[in-house]
C-alpha cells in the first residue's frame, strides 16, 4: 500500500491542465494503478475514487501510530514557533505520525512529527463537536472549490463526505452515488441529505440546508423555498429528494 506524501489534486488525465476530480489528503492511503511519465494513476482506498497525481506525491506506506487531524485546517512548521517557516498545510482528515517529542512556546503546545517531519500545534487534534451538523456549521464561509475535500476549498459532495468521515462514517465521493447509498425519505429532518441534479446539502432542520455551492462560491446555510430568495426557489424547483443514513448522528 502507498500513501499521499502531501495534499494534492486528483486529476482526470495525467497532465497539470486536466480537470480536477477530487483531492487527496496528506497521508491518505492509496493504490498505484499505472504510471505515465511523471504521473501516477491511483485509487483512493477509502472511497475507490481514481485519478492521476504527480508521482512525487506518493510514497510507500509508513508504519507508526497514525493520528488524524480534526481541526478544519492548520499548518506544519519548520520549528515550534508560529513565526517559523511553514512546510505544509493540514486539513481535517489528514494523517500524521507523532514523534513523542513535545514542547511549549507562549502557552502553545507543540508536537514534533515523525512523519512527514516538522512541528504542529497540539490543538489540531481537538475534540469534535457532538453532532455532525455542528461540525458542518464550522465550514460556513469556506471557499467553494470544484473537487475540493478540505476547509481550504471544498465542493458540495466533498463537504458531505468529509463531515461524515470525521465521525467514522464513509460516504461515496459523488452526490449521485451518495443518493443511491442512502434510504430515501419524504419528510426531511436535521441530519438528512437533500439531493439536486449534481448537488447535495445537509439539512439542519426541515427547511435550512448547509451546502457548498458555486452559486455563492462558498459554504453557507440556505433556506429551501420562497423564504430563501432566488436561490431558495431554485433549490425547491430542482429538489430530487432526501436521503437518511441509518447511522446518522444528530
C-alpha positions as CSV (number, residue, x, y, z in Angstrom):
1,X,0.0,0.0,0.0
2,X,1.1,3.6,-0.7
3,X,0.2,6.9,0.8
4,X,0.0,10.5,-0.2
5,X,3.2,12.4,0.6
6,X,1.3,15.7,0.6
7,X,-2.1,17.1,0.0
8,X,-2.7,17.3,-3.8
9,X,-5.3,17.4,-6.5
10,X,-6.6,14.2,-8.2
11,X,-6.9,14.9,-11.9
12,X,-8.8,13.1,-14.7
13,X,-5.8,12.8,-17.0
14,X,-2.0,12.8,-16.5
15,X,-1.4,16.5,-17.1
16,X,-1.4,19.6,-15.0
17,X,-4.1,21.3,-17.1
18,X,-6.5,18.3,-16.7
19,X,-9.8,18.6,-14.9
20,X,-9.7,18.2,-11.1
21,X,-11.9,15.3,-10.0
22,X,-11.1,15.2,-6.3
23,X,-8.5,16.0,-3.6
24,X,-6.0,13.7,-1.9
25,X,-5.2,14.5,1.7
26,X,-1.9,14.2,3.4
27,X,-1.2,10.6,4.5
28,X,-4.2,9.2,2.7
29,X,-3.8,5.5,1.8
30,X,-4.0,4.7,-1.9
31,X,-3.1,2.0,-4.5
32,X,-1.0,2.5,-7.6
33,X,-2.8,1.5,-10.8
34,X,-0.4,2.8,-13.6
35,X,2.4,5.2,-14.3
36,X,2.9,7.6,-17.2
37,X,6.0,9.8,-17.2
38,X,5.9,12.0,-14.1
39,X,2.3,11.0,-13.3
40,X,0.8,8.1,-11.4
41,X,-2.8,6.8,-11.7
42,X,-4.0,5.9,-8.2
43,X,-7.1,4.7,-6.4
44,X,-8.1,6.0,-3.0
45,X,-8.6,3.2,-0.5
46,X,-11.4,5.0,1.4
47,X,-13.9,5.6,-1.5
48,X,-12.4,3.8,-4.5
49,X,-12.0,7.1,-6.5
50,X,-9.5,7.0,-9.3
51,X,-7.4,9.7,-11.0
52,X,-3.9,11.0,-11.7
53,X,-1.4,12.7,-9.4
54,X,2.2,13.6,-9.8
55,X,4.4,10.6,-8.9
56,X,6.4,12.8,-6.4
57,X,3.2,13.0,-4.3
58,X,3.1,9.3,-3.4
59,X,5.4,7.1,-1.3
60,X,5.5,3.7,0.4
61,X,3.2,3.5,3.5
62,X,5.0,4.4,6.7
63,X,4.4,2.3,9.8
64,X,3.6,4.1,13.0
65,X,0.9,5.4,15.4
66,X,-1.2,7.4,13.0
67,X,-3.1,10.5,14.3
68,X,-5.9,12.1,12.3
69,X,-6.2,15.9,12.2
70,X,-9.6,17.0,13.5
71,X,-9.2,20.8,13.2
72,X,-10.6,22.3,10.0
73,X,-7.2,23.4,8.9
74,X,-3.7,24.0,10.1
75,X,0.0,24.3,9.2
76,X,3.2,22.3,9.6
77,X,6.0,24.5,10.8
78,X,9.8,24.1,10.5
79,X,10.2,24.8,14.2
80,X,7.9,25.1,17.2
81,X,7.0,28.7,16.6
82,X,4.2,30.5,14.7
83,X,7.0,32.7,13.2
84,X,8.8,29.7,11.8
85,X,8.6,28.9,8.0
86,X,5.6,26.9,7.0
87,X,6.4,23.5,5.5
88,X,2.9,22.4,4.5
89,X,-0.8,22.6,5.1
90,X,-3.1,20.4,7.1
91,X,-6.8,19.6,6.6
92,X,-9.3,17.8,8.6
93,X,-8.8,14.1,7.9
94,X,-5.1,14.4,7.2
95,X,-2.9,11.7,8.9
96,X,0.4,12.2,10.6
97,X,2.7,10.3,13.0
98,X,3.9,12.0,16.2
99,X,7.4,11.5,17.4
100,X,6.6,11.8,21.1
101,X,8.6,15.0,21.5
102,X,6.6,17.9,22.8
103,X,7.4,21.5,23.9
104,X,5.6,24.7,24.8
105,X,6.1,28.1,23.4
106,X,4.0,31.1,24.6
107,X,1.4,28.7,26.2
108,X,1.1,26.8,22.9
109,X,1.7,23.1,23.0
110,X,3.8,21.8,20.0
111,X,4.3,18.2,18.8
112,X,7.2,17.1,16.6
113,X,6.2,15.0,13.7
114,X,8.0,11.7,13.0
115,X,6.2,11.9,9.6
116,X,6.1,13.9,7.4
117,X,8.5,16.0,9.6
118,X,8.2,19.4,11.2
119,X,6.1,20.7,14.1
120,X,2.4,21.2,14.6
121,X,0.3,22.7,17.4
122,X,-1.5,20.1,19.6
123,X,-4.8,21.9,19.0
124,X,-5.1,20.4,15.5
125,X,-6.3,17.2,17.4
126,X,-9.2,19.0,19.1
127,X,-12.3,17.2,20.2
128,X,-15.1,17.1,17.6
129,X,-18.4,18.8,18.2
130,X,-21.1,16.3,19.5
131,X,-23.1,16.4,16.3
132,X,-22.3,16.2,12.6
133,X,-24.4,19.3,11.9
134,X,-22.5,21.4,14.4
135,X,-19.2,20.5,12.7
136,X,-20.8,21.3,9.4
137,X,-21.7,24.9,10.5
138,X,-18.0,25.4,11.2
139,X,-17.3,25.2,7.5
140,X,-19.6,28.2,6.7
141,X,-17.5,30.7,4.7
142,X,-15.1,28.1,3.3
143,X,-14.5,28.8,-0.4
144,X,-16.2,26.6,-3.0
145,X,-13.6,24.6,-5.0
146,X,-14.6,22.0,-7.6
147,X,-13.2,18.7,-6.5
148,X,-12.1,20.0,-3.0
149,X,-12.3,17.9,0.1
150,X,-10.9,20.3,2.7
151,X,-11.5,23.6,4.5
152,X,-9.1,25.3,2.1
153,X,-11.7,24.8,-0.6
154,X,-14.5,22.2,-0.9
155,X,-17.3,21.2,-3.2
156,X,-20.8,20.0,-2.2
157,X,-20.3,16.2,-2.2
158,X,-16.8,16.7,-0.7
159,X,-18.3,18.5,2.2
160,X,-20.8,15.7,2.9
161,X,-18.1,13.1,2.6
162,X,-15.6,15.0,4.9
163,X,-18.3,15.7,7.5
164,X,-19.4,12.1,7.8
165,X,-15.8,10.7,7.6
166,X,-14.9,12.8,10.7
167,X,-17.2,10.5,12.7
168,X,-16.1,7.3,11.0
169,X,-18.9,7.2,8.5
170,X,-17.9,6.6,4.9
171,X,-19.9,8.2,2.1
172,X,-19.2,7.8,-1.6
173,X,-17.5,10.7,-3.3
174,X,-20.1,12.0,-5.8
175,X,-23.6,13.2,-5.0
176,X,-25.3,10.7,-7.3
177,X,-23.6,7.8,-5.5
178,X,-24.4,9.3,-2.2
179,X,-28.1,9.5,-3.0
180,X,-28.1,5.8,-4.1
181,X,-26.3,4.8,-0.9
182,X,-29.0,6.3,1.4
183,X,-32.5,5.4,2.4
184,X,-34.9,7.8,0.6
185,X,-37.4,9.7,2.9
186,X,-40.3,12.0,2.1
187,X,-40.1,14.5,5.0
188,X,-36.6,15.8,6.0
189,X,-35.2,16.4,9.4
190,X,-31.9,17.5,10.8
191,X,-29.0,15.3,9.5
192,X,-30.7,14.2,6.3
193,X,-29.1,14.9,3.0
194,X,-31.0,16.9,0.3
195,X,-30.3,16.0,-3.3
196,X,-30.5,18.0,-6.6
197,X,-29.1,17.4,-10.1
198,X,-25.3,17.5,-9.4
199,X,-25.7,18.9,-5.9
200,X,-26.2,17.8,-2.3
201,X,-26.6,19.6,1.0
202,X,-27.1,18.7,4.7
203,X,-30.4,19.6,6.2
204,X,-30.2,21.4,9.6
205,X,-34.0,21.3,10.0
206,X,-37.0,20.9,7.8
207,X,-36.1,24.0,5.7
208,X,-32.5,25.1,6.3
209,X,-29.7,23.4,4.4
210,X,-25.9,23.6,4.7
211,X,-24.2,23.4,1.3
212,X,-21.1,24.3,-0.7
213,X,-22.3,25.9,-3.9
214,X,-20.9,27.6,-6.9
215,X,-23.9,29.9,-6.8
216,X,-22.3,31.7,-3.8
217,X,-18.8,30.3,-4.3
218,X,-18.8,29.3,-0.6
219,X,-20.2,27.1,2.1
220,X,-23.3,28.7,3.5
221,X,-26.8,27.9,5.0
222,X,-29.7,28.4,2.6
223,X,-33.4,28.0,3.1
224,X,-35.4,25.9,0.6
225,X,-38.4,27.7,-1.0
226,X,-39.6,31.3,-1.2
227,X,-38.1,32.2,2.2
228,X,-34.7,31.6,0.7
229,X,-35.0,34.1,-2.1
230,X,-33.9,33.4,-5.7
231,X,-31.5,30.6,-4.7
232,X,-34.0,29.1,-2.3
233,X,-36.6,29.0,-5.1
234,X,-34.1,27.3,-7.5
235,X,-33.4,24.7,-4.8
236,X,-37.1,23.9,-4.2
237,X,-37.6,23.7,-8.0
238,X,-34.8,21.2,-8.6
239,X,-35.1,19.1,-5.4
240,X,-34.8,15.4,-6.2
241,X,-35.5,14.1,-2.7
242,X,-34.0,13.4,0.7
243,X,-31.7,10.6,1.9
244,X,-31.3,9.4,5.5
245,X,-28.2,7.5,6.7
246,X,-29.2,4.7,9.1
247,X,-26.1,5.5,11.1
248,X,-26.8,9.3,11.2
249,X,-25.5,11.1,14.3
250,X,-27.7,14.2,15.2
